[in-house]
Amino acid sequence: MLADLMITNARILTQDPGHPCAHTLVVHGGRILAVDPEGDIPVREVIDAGGLTVVPGFNDVHAHSVWFGLGLMETALGAARSAEDVYTAIAAAAAGQGPEDWIVASGFSPLLLTGPDPDRDLLDEAAGGRPVWIKHSSGHACTVNGAALELIGRSADLDAEVSGGVVVRSADGRPTGLLEENAMRLVQDLMLPYPLATIERALALATEHYLTEGITSVTDAGIAGGWIGHSPQEFAAYQSAHRKGLLKVRMQPMLVLDALRPLDGHAEDPVSLGLDAGIHSGLGNEWLRLGPVKIFSDGSLLGSTAYMSEDYAGCTHNHGYLQMDAEQLRSSALAAYRAGWPIAMHAIGDAAVEHAIRIITEAQQIYGANCFPNRIEHGGVVQPEQLDRIAEAGIVLVPQPHFITEFGDGMAELLGPERTELSYPAASLLSRGAVLPGSSDRPVSNGRPLDVMQSFVERLTPSGAVYSPAERITAEQALAAYTTGSAAATGTETEKGRLSPGLLADLVFLDQDPTAVAASRIGATTVLGTMVGGDLRYRHPDFNPSSSTKETL
């Protein structure tokens, strides 16, 4: 038998403690056949890596691929640093558009602005009277203009109270155009669902980009429902994209709790939330598999809507809020869990984290383990005793260290010095024996794994301040987070995360060893090639390894 491929003359960081550094890999049938084989193995192709570093494929366990892909198709506001920048971009996007066309922009971060937020009337002027929908990078708020508010008001009552959200008003009671949390549904009800073909294109654009960064696996944290979904049929777009070859990396989408419904069954069966026919997490294969259920408990730290046990620094009587009644949150989560859906609960504030810990531990005590680990997404503030309970219960906390690099100064100002030390932990998780995965929350933040690894190690804010220095980890630990840690967090550690015999041949060629350079140089590492299942799906222009086939051996 001829094996498919041999990669040799490489510095291979396998992430396998039994064989941590290797020189040669043999790949067959999309999996690792051998590592540093002692005897000769006949192969069809040999790649001489010329001393390049090879690591397992990076696995981002909390991203939003459709949202990111749509952003690549919409007006980009990520570089906006003033309201004037926003008006200029909106005016450019409106040029040549029809008088009733919507102008949709994304990537906007109010925390990065110098000066006031965009004004609804000036947005009207910039757009020439067209409706404007600006999606904030946090995902927990959006801004619309007066023309959009007028359209919303034709079918919805802007004066009605919004459960778990706010239509922000000025001192005179006039809506400013800022819609927080569940109030975003007012504009989404007009604009959604997206056509499935649009969602497929967004997935194609996003996953093609992932390959350039060495990403081979992604968990999409919320589809098909709530304010974060794009269509009730969103998972069908993932299936179609996979079938057409548009899905370039392995995907584990999470359905939002809103997408589940009460299921009928035998009188002796417990009341549960799920999909028709009892479909639940774990369905699929190594390319596309249903993940846990995504449940939102609170809001955003950037928007001061995350649920804290104490008020935000400098604020009076504002410590955020839950997005649903606490008992409803508990009962819904338990109903989904007993139907076979592990819990992935969004919880940023320490008060929300407390609810998440209690609900998940109760679910595990009553119903036992599920098919994947239970998770708490983000952990913007986590008390030490909460970390103890998270580790003891085997819950996976999923922090995003690159938030610090992009938004750290603003977050520290909102939290104050004491809570900043408890924010987005990493070292504290590892010291307790808990799983630490790699994730970005893209497009809320930059999702390039090597940049996020640098953030894990440095924890520097935009001003250069060190953000909770006790939570710094080593470069080796940061690489492990994006490989073995992410595999453990997604329940796929027997499939990937290490370059060991029998595991998937997902790997990345790098121009330097990110664990052997100064912390400030980790992000400067170049991804030269990305292989998924033994298939080289991305080749950097500078990647020119010598290769020979069976005919020339």
C-alpha positions as CSV (number, residue, x, y, z in Angstrom):
1,M,0.0,0.0,0.0
2,L,1.2,3.5,-0.9
3,A,0.4,6.1,1.8
4,D,-0.8,9.5,0.4
5,L,1.8,11.9,1.7
6,M,4.9,12.3,3.8
7,I,5.9,15.6,5.3
8,T,9.6,15.6,6.3
9,N,12.4,17.9,7.3
10,A,10.0,19.9,9.5
11,R,9.9,21.1,13.1
12,I,6.6,19.4,14.1
13,L,5.1,20.5,17.4
14,T,2.7,17.6,17.7
15,Q,1.0,18.6,21.0
16,D,1.3,14.9,22.0
17,P,3.1,14.7,25.3
18,G,4.4,11.3,24.4
19,H,6.1,12.6,21.3
20,P,6.1,16.4,21.5
21,C,8.5,17.2,18.7
22,A,8.9,15.3,15.5
23,H,10.6,15.5,12.1
24,T,8.3,13.5,9.8
25,L,4.6,12.8,9.4
26,V,2.9,10.3,7.1
27,V,-0.6,11.0,6.1
28,H,-3.1,8.6,4.5
29,G,-6.9,8.8,4.0
30,G,-7.1,12.2,5.6
31,R,-5.5,11.1,8.9
32,I,-2.0,10.8,10.4
33,L,-0.7,7.3,9.7
34,A,2.7,7.6,11.4
35,V,5.0,10.1,13.2
36,D,8.7,9.7,12.8
37,P,8.4,6.2,11.4
38,E,11.4,3.9,12.0
39,G,11.1,2.0,8.8
40,D,10.4,3.0,5.2
41,I,6.8,3.7,4.2
42,P,6.0,3.9,0.5
43,V,4.2,7.1,-0.3
44,R,2.8,8.8,-3.3
45,E,4.1,12.3,-2.5
46,V,6.8,13.7,-0.3
47,I,6.9,17.3,0.9
48,D,10.3,18.6,2.1
49,A,9.2,21.4,4.5
50,G,12.7,22.8,4.5
51,G,12.8,23.3,8.3
52,L,9.4,25.0,8.6
53,T,7.4,24.7,11.8
54,V,4.3,22.5,11.6
55,V,1.5,22.6,14.2
56,P,-2.0,21.1,14.5
57,G,-4.7,23.1,12.8
58,F,-6.1,25.9,14.8
59,N,-9.6,25.5,16.3
60,D,-11.6,28.6,17.2
61,V,-14.4,27.4,19.5
62,H,-16.4,30.6,19.6
63,A,-16.9,32.5,16.3
64,H,-19.7,33.7,14.1
65,S,-18.9,32.7,10.5
66,V,-22.1,33.9,8.8
67,W,-22.0,37.2,10.6
68,F,-18.3,37.6,9.7
69,G,-18.9,36.6,6.1
70,L,-21.8,39.0,5.8
71,G,-19.5,41.7,7.1
72,L,-17.2,41.0,4.2
73,M,-20.1,41.9,1.9
74,E,-21.4,45.0,3.8
75,T,-20.0,48.5,4.4
76,A,-17.1,48.2,6.9
77,L,-16.9,50.5,9.9
78,G,-14.2,48.7,11.8
79,A,-11.8,51.6,11.1
80,A,-14.2,54.4,12.1
81,R,-12.8,56.5,14.9
82,S,-15.3,59.4,14.8
83,A,-18.9,60.0,13.9
84,E,-17.6,61.8,10.8
85,D,-15.9,58.7,9.7
86,V,-19.2,56.9,9.9
87,Y,-21.1,59.6,7.9
88,T,-18.4,59.5,5.2
89,A,-18.7,55.7,4.9
90,I,-22.5,55.7,4.8
91,A,-22.5,58.4,2.2
92,A,-20.1,56.5,0.0
93,A,-22.2,53.3,0.3
94,A,-25.4,55.2,-0.5
95,A,-24.0,56.7,-3.7
96,G,-25.8,55.1,-6.6
97,Q,-28.3,53.2,-4.5
98,G,-32.1,53.4,-5.0
99,P,-34.1,55.8,-2.9
100,E,-35.6,53.0,-0.8
101,D,-32.5,50.7,-0.5
102,W,-31.2,50.0,2.9
103,I,-27.6,50.9,3.7
104,V,-26.2,48.1,6.0
105,A,-22.9,48.5,7.7
106,S,-21.0,46.3,10.2
107,G,-18.0,46.2,12.5
108,F,-18.8,49.5,14.3
109,S,-17.4,49.9,17.8
110,P,-18.5,53.0,19.8
111,L,-15.8,52.4,22.3
112,L,-13.2,53.3,19.7
113,L,-14.8,56.6,18.8
114,T,-13.3,60.0,19.7
115,G,-16.3,62.3,20.3
116,P,-20.0,61.7,20.1
117,D,-21.8,58.7,18.7
118,P,-23.5,59.0,15.3
119,D,-26.6,61.2,15.2
120,R,-29.8,59.7,13.7
121,D,-30.5,62.9,11.7
122,L,-27.0,63.3,10.4
123,L,-27.2,59.6,9.3
124,D,-30.4,60.5,7.4
125,E,-28.5,63.2,5.7
126,A,-25.5,61.0,4.9
127,A,-27.7,58.3,3.4
128,G,-29.8,60.7,1.4
129,G,-32.9,59.7,3.4
130,R,-32.4,56.0,2.9
131,P,-32.7,53.7,5.9
132,V,-29.5,52.8,7.7
133,W,-28.7,49.8,9.8
134,I,-25.3,49.8,11.6
135,K,-24.4,46.5,13.3
136,H,-22.1,47.0,16.3
137,S,-19.1,44.8,16.6
138,S,-20.2,43.6,20.1
139,G,-23.3,42.0,18.5
140,H,-25.4,43.3,21.4
141,A,-26.5,46.6,19.9
142,C,-27.1,48.3,16.6
143,T,-27.7,51.9,15.4
144,V,-30.4,52.9,13.0
145,N,-31.3,56.3,11.5
146,G,-34.5,58.3,11.5
147,A,-35.6,56.7,8.2
148,A,-35.2,53.2,9.6
149,L,-37.1,54.2,12.8
150,E,-39.9,55.4,10.7
151,L,-40.1,52.1,8.8
152,I,-40.0,50.2,12.2
153,G,-42.7,52.3,13.6
154,R,-45.1,51.3,10.8
155,S,-45.3,47.7,12.2
156,A,-44.1,48.0,15.8
157,D,-44.7,50.2,18.8
158,L,-41.4,52.0,19.6
159,D,-42.8,53.1,22.9
160,A,-43.6,49.6,24.1
161,E,-41.3,48.0,26.7
162,V,-38.8,45.5,25.3
163,S,-38.1,42.4,27.5
164,G,-34.4,42.0,27.7
165,G,-33.6,45.1,25.6
166,V,-33.8,48.9,25.4
167,V,-34.8,51.4,22.7
168,V,-32.5,54.2,23.9
169,R,-34.0,57.7,24.1
170,S,-32.6,61.2,24.5
171,A,-33.5,63.4,27.4
172,D,-36.6,64.6,25.5
173,G,-37.8,61.0,25.0
174,R,-37.0,60.8,21.3
175,P,-35.4,57.5,20.2
176,T,-31.7,58.1,19.4
177,G,-31.5,55.2,17.0
178,L,-29.5,53.0,19.5
179,L,-31.2,49.6,20.0
180,E,-29.7,47.4,22.7
181,E,-30.0,43.6,23.0
182,N,-33.5,42.3,22.2
183,A,-34.6,45.7,20.9
184,M,-32.5,44.8,17.9
185,R,-35.2,42.5,16.8
186,L,-37.3,45.6,15.8
187,V,-35.0,46.1,12.8
188,Q,-34.3,42.4,12.3
189,D,-38.0,41.7,11.9
190,L,-37.9,43.9,8.8
191,M,-34.6,42.6,7.4
192,L,-34.5,38.9,8.2
193,P,-34.4,36.1,7.2
194,Y,-31.6,36.3,4.8
195,P,-31.9,34.1,1.6
196,L,-30.1,30.8,2.1
197,A,-28.0,31.6,-1.0
198,T,-26.7,34.7,0.8
199,I,-25.8,32.7,3.9
200,E,-24.0,30.1,1.8
201,R,-21.9,32.9,0.2
202,A,-21.1,34.3,3.6
203,L,-19.9,30.9,4.8
204,A,-17.8,30.5,1.7
205,L,-16.1,33.9,2.2
206,A,-15.6,33.3,5.9
207,T,-14.1,29.9,5.7
208,E,-11.9,30.7,2.7
209,H,-10.5,33.5,4.9
210,Y,-10.0,31.1,7.8
211,L,-7.6,29.0,5.8
212,T,-5.3,31.9,5.4
213,E,-4.9,32.1,9.2
214,G,-4.4,28.4,9.8
215,I,-7.9,27.7,11.1
216,T,-9.2,24.2,10.3
217,S,-12.1,24.0,12.7
218,V,-14.7,26.5,14.0
219,T,-17.6,26.4,16.4
220,D,-20.2,28.9,15.4
221,A,-21.8,30.1,18.6
222,G,-25.4,30.7,17.7
223,I,-27.4,30.2,14.5
224,A,-31.0,29.8,13.4
225,G,-32.8,31.9,16.0
226,G,-32.8,34.8,18.4
227,W,-31.2,38.2,17.5
228,I,-28.0,36.4,16.4
229,G,-29.5,34.0,13.8
230,H,-30.0,34.9,10.1
231,S,-32.7,32.4,9.1
232,P,-34.8,29.7,10.8
233,Q,-33.3,27.4,8.1
234,E,-29.7,28.5,8.7
235,F,-28.3,25.0,9.4
236,A,-29.6,24.0,5.9
237,A,-27.3,26.6,4.4
238,Y,-24.3,24.9,6.3
239,Q,-25.4,21.5,4.9
240,S,-25.7,22.9,1.4
241,A,-22.4,24.8,1.6
242,H,-20.7,21.6,2.7
243,R,-22.2,19.6,0.0
244,K,-21.1,22.1,-2.7
245,G,-17.6,22.3,-1.3
246,L,-18.0,25.9,-0.1
247,L,-17.4,25.0,3.5
248,K,-13.6,25.0,3.6
249,V,-13.1,24.0,7.3
250,R,-14.7,21.8,9.8
251,M,-17.8,23.3,11.5
252,Q,-19.7,22.7,14.7
253,P,-22.6,25.2,14.7
254,M,-24.6,25.8,17.9
255,L,-28.4,26.3,17.5
256,V,-29.8,29.1,19.6
257,L,-32.3,28.2,22.3
258,D,-35.0,30.0,20.4
259,A,-34.7,27.5,17.6
260,L,-35.8,24.7,19.8
261,R,-39.4,23.9,20.7
262,P,-41.4,21.7,23.1
263,L,-41.5,18.1,21.8
264,D,-44.4,15.7,22.1
265,G,-43.8,12.2,23.2
266,H,-44.9,9.4,25.5
267,A,-46.6,10.4,28.7
268,E,-43.7,9.0,30.6
269,D,-41.1,11.1,28.6
270,P,-40.0,14.3,30.3
271,V,-41.0,17.6,28.8
272,S,-38.1,18.7,26.7
273,L,-37.0,21.3,24.1
274,G,-35.5,20.1,20.9
275,L,-36.0,19.6,17.1
276,D,-38.5,17.4,15.4
277,A,-37.8,13.7,15.5
278,G,-35.6,14.2,18.6
279,I,-32.6,15.4,16.7
280,H,-30.0,16.8,19.1
281,S,-26.3,17.7,19.5
282,G,-23.7,15.4,18.0
283,L,-25.6,14.7,14.8
284,G,-23.2,14.8,11.8
285,N,-19.6,13.8,11.1
286,E,-16.1,15.3,11.5
287,W,-16.8,17.9,8.8
288,L,-20.2,19.3,10.0
289,R,-21.7,18.4,13.4
290,L,-24.4,20.0,15.6
291,G,-22.9,21.5,18.7
292,P,-24.4,22.5,22.0
293,V,-27.4,24.8,22.4
294,K,-26.4,28.5,22.7
295,I,-28.2,30.3,25.5
296,F,-27.9,34.0,26.2
297,S,-28.1,35.0,29.8
298,D,-26.8,38.5,29.8
299,G,-25.5,41.2,27.4
300,S,-22.2,42.8,26.6
301,L,-19.4,44.3,28.7
302,L,-18.7,46.8,25.9
303,G,-22.3,47.9,26.0
304,S,-22.6,47.9,29.8
305,T,-25.4,45.3,29.7
306,A,-23.5,42.3,31.1
307,Y,-25.1,41.3,34.4
308,M,-22.7,42.2,37.3
309,S,-23.1,41.7,41.0
310,E,-22.2,45.3,41.5
311,D,-22.7,48.5,39.5
312,Y,-20.3,49.4,36.7
313,A,-17.5,51.8,37.8
314,G,-18.7,55.4,37.8
315,C,-22.3,54.4,37.2
316,T,-25.2,54.6,39.5
317,H,-27.7,51.8,39.6
318,N,-26.5,50.1,36.5
319,H,-25.1,46.6,36.8
320,G,-26.6,45.1,33.6
321,Y,-29.5,42.6,33.4
322,L,-30.5,39.1,32.4
323,Q,-32.0,38.7,29.0
324,M,-34.8,36.6,30.4
325,D,-36.5,35.8,33.7
326,A,-34.1,33.8,35.9
327,E,-36.5,30.9,36.4
328,Q,-37.3,30.8,32.7
329,L,-33.6,30.7,32.0
330,R,-33.2,27.8,34.3
331,S,-36.2,25.8,33.2
332,S,-35.5,26.3,29.5
333,A,-31.9,25.3,29.8
334,L,-32.8,22.1,31.8
335,A,-35.5,21.2,29.2
336,A,-32.9,21.4,26.4
337,Y,-30.3,19.5,28.3
338,R,-32.5,16.5,29.1
339,A,-33.3,16.4,25.3
340,G,-29.7,15.9,24.5
341,W,-28.4,19.4,24.1
342,P,-25.3,20.3,26.1
343,I,-25.4,23.9,27.4
344,A,-23.2,26.7,26.1
345,M,-24.4,29.7,28.1
346,H,-23.3,33.2,27.3
347,A,-22.4,34.8,30.6
348,I,-20.1,37.8,30.9
349,G,-20.9,39.5,34.2
350,D,-20.2,37.6,37.4
351,A,-23.9,37.6,38.3
352,A,-24.7,35.9,35.0
353,V,-21.8,33.5,35.5
354,E,-23.3,32.5,38.8
355,H,-26.6,31.6,37.1
356,A,-24.7,29.6,34.5
357,I,-22.8,27.6,37.1
358,R,-25.9,26.8,39.1
359,I,-27.9,25.7,36.0
360,I,-25.2,23.6,34.5
361,T,-24.3,21.9,37.7
362,E,-27.9,21.1,38.4
363,A,-28.3,19.7,34.9
364,Q,-25.3,17.5,35.3
365,Q,-26.4,16.3,38.7
366,I,-29.9,15.4,37.6
367,Y,-29.2,14.0,34.1
368,G,-25.6,13.1,34.0
369,A,-23.0,13.9,31.3
370,N,-24.1,14.9,27.8
371,C,-22.4,14.2,24.5
372,F,-20.1,17.4,24.7
373,P,-18.8,19.4,27.6
374,N,-21.0,22.1,29.0
375,R,-19.6,25.6,28.5
376,I,-19.8,29.2,29.8
377,E,-19.0,31.6,27.0
378,H,-16.8,34.6,27.7
379,G,-16.5,35.0,31.5
380,G,-15.9,38.8,31.5
381,V,-15.7,38.8,35.3
382,V,-15.4,35.5,37.2
383,Q,-14.9,35.4,41.0
384,P,-12.2,33.0,42.3
385,E,-14.7,30.7,44.1
386,Q,-16.6,30.6,40.8
387,L,-13.5,29.4,39.1
388,D,-13.2,26.7,41.7
389,R,-16.7,25.4,41.0
390,I,-16.2,25.6,37.3
391,A,-13.2,23.4,37.4
392,E,-14.7,21.0,39.9
393,A,-17.8,20.5,37.7
394,G,-15.8,20.1,34.5
395,I,-17.4,23.1,32.9
396,V,-15.4,24.7,30.1
397,L,-15.0,28.5,30.4
398,V,-14.4,30.1,27.0
399,P,-12.6,33.5,27.3
400,Q,-11.5,35.8,24.5
401,P,-8.1,37.4,25.3
402,H,-8.0,39.5,22.2
403,F,-10.8,41.6,23.7
404,I,-8.1,43.0,25.9
405,T,-5.9,43.9,23.0
406,E,-8.7,45.8,21.2
407,F,-11.0,47.0,24.0
408,G,-9.0,46.6,27.2
409,D,-8.8,50.2,28.3
410,G,-12.5,50.7,27.9
411,M,-13.3,47.5,29.7
412,A,-11.0,48.3,32.6
413,E,-12.6,51.7,33.0
414,L,-16.1,50.1,33.2
415,L,-14.9,47.4,35.6
416,G,-12.6,49.3,37.9
417,P,-9.2,47.8,39.1
418,E,-10.5,45.0,41.3
419,R,-12.8,43.4,38.8
420,T,-10.3,43.9,36.0
421,E,-8.0,41.4,37.8
422,L,-10.9,38.9,37.6
423,S,-11.6,39.5,33.9
424,Y,-11.2,37.0,31.1
425,P,-9.1,34.5,33.1
426,A,-6.6,32.1,31.5
427,A,-3.8,31.1,33.9
428,S,-6.4,30.7,36.8
429,L,-8.2,28.1,34.7
430,L,-5.0,26.1,33.9
431,S,-3.8,26.2,37.6
432,R,-7.1,24.6,38.6
433,G,-6.8,21.9,36.0
434,A,-9.7,23.2,33.8
435,V,-9.8,23.2,30.0
436,L,-8.6,26.5,28.3
437,P,-9.7,26.7,24.7
438,G,-8.8,29.2,22.0
439,S,-11.5,31.5,20.7
440,S,-12.1,35.0,19.3
441,D,-15.8,35.8,19.1
442,R,-15.1,37.0,15.6
443,P,-16.2,39.4,14.1
444,V,-16.6,41.1,17.5
445,S,-12.8,40.9,17.6
446,N,-9.9,40.0,15.4
447,G,-10.0,36.2,15.0
448,R,-6.5,35.5,13.7
449,P,-5.3,32.7,16.1
450,L,-1.6,33.8,16.2
451,D,-2.7,37.3,17.2
452,V,-5.0,35.9,19.9
453,M,-2.1,33.7,21.1
454,Q,0.0,36.8,21.5
455,S,-2.9,38.4,23.5
456,F,-3.0,35.3,25.8
457,V,0.7,35.8,26.5
458,E,0.9,39.7,26.7
459,R,-2.5,40.8,27.9
460,L,-1.7,44.4,26.8
461,T,-4.5,47.0,26.2
462,P,-4.3,49.5,23.3
463,S,-2.6,52.0,25.7
464,G,0.0,49.4,26.6
465,A,-1.2,48.7,30.1
466,V,-1.1,45.2,31.4
467,Y,-4.6,43.8,32.0
468,S,-4.8,41.3,34.9
469,P,-1.1,40.3,34.6
470,A,-1.6,37.2,36.8
471,E,-3.6,35.7,34.0
472,R,-0.8,35.7,31.5
473,I,0.2,32.3,30.1
474,T,3.1,31.0,28.1
475,A,3.3,30.7,24.4
476,E,3.3,26.9,24.7
477,Q,0.1,27.1,26.7
478,A,-1.5,29.5,24.2
479,L,-0.7,27.1,21.3
480,A,-2.2,24.3,23.4
481,A,-5.3,26.3,23.9
482,Y,-5.9,26.6,20.2
483,T,-5.2,22.9,19.6
484,T,-5.7,20.4,22.4
485,G,-7.7,22.8,24.5
486,S,-10.2,23.6,21.8
487,A,-10.5,19.9,20.9
488,A,-11.3,19.1,24.6
489,A,-13.8,22.0,24.8
490,T,-15.7,20.7,21.7
491,G,-15.6,17.0,22.7
492,T,-13.4,16.1,19.8
493,E,-10.1,15.3,21.5
494,T,-10.2,11.8,20.0
495,E,-10.3,13.3,16.5
496,K,-8.0,16.3,16.4
497,G,-5.9,18.8,18.3
498,R,-2.7,16.6,18.2
499,L,-0.6,15.3,15.3
500,S,-0.7,11.7,16.4
501,P,-1.4,8.4,14.6
502,G,-5.2,8.0,13.9
503,L,-6.1,11.6,14.3
504,L,-7.2,14.0,11.5
505,A,-4.4,15.4,9.3
506,D,-5.3,19.0,10.0
507,L,-2.1,21.0,10.2
508,V,-0.5,24.4,9.6
509,F,3.0,25.3,8.1
510,L,4.5,28.3,9.8
511,D,7.6,30.4,9.0
512,Q,8.7,30.3,12.6
513,D,8.1,28.6,15.9
514,P,5.6,30.8,17.8
515,T,6.7,29.3,21.1
516,A,10.4,30.2,20.5
517,V,10.1,33.9,19.7
518,A,9.6,37.0,21.9
519,A,6.0,37.4,22.9
520,S,5.7,40.6,20.8
521,R,6.6,38.5,17.7
522,I,4.1,35.7,18.0
523,G,1.6,37.5,15.9
524,A,4.2,38.2,13.3
525,T,4.4,34.5,12.5
526,T,3.2,33.9,8.9
527,V,0.9,31.0,7.9
528,L,2.5,29.5,4.8
529,G,0.1,26.6,4.3
530,T,-3.0,25.1,5.8
531,M,-3.9,21.4,5.3
532,V,-7.4,20.0,6.2
533,G,-7.8,16.2,6.1
534,G,-4.4,15.9,4.3
535,D,-5.5,18.3,1.6
536,L,-3.4,21.5,1.2
537,R,-6.3,24.0,1.0
538,Y,-4.2,27.2,1.4
539,R,-0.8,28.0,0.0
540,H,0.9,31.3,0.8
541,P,2.7,32.8,-2.2
542,D,6.0,32.4,-0.4
543,F,5.3,28.7,0.4
544,N,7.5,26.7,-2.0
545,P,8.5,23.5,-0.4
546,S,10.2,20.9,-2.6
547,S,7.8,18.1,-3.5
548,S,8.2,14.8,-5.3
549,T,5.8,12.2,-6.4
550,K,6.0,8.5,-6.7
551,E,7.1,8.7,-10.3
552,T,10.2,10.7,-9.4
553,L,11.2,8.9,-6.2
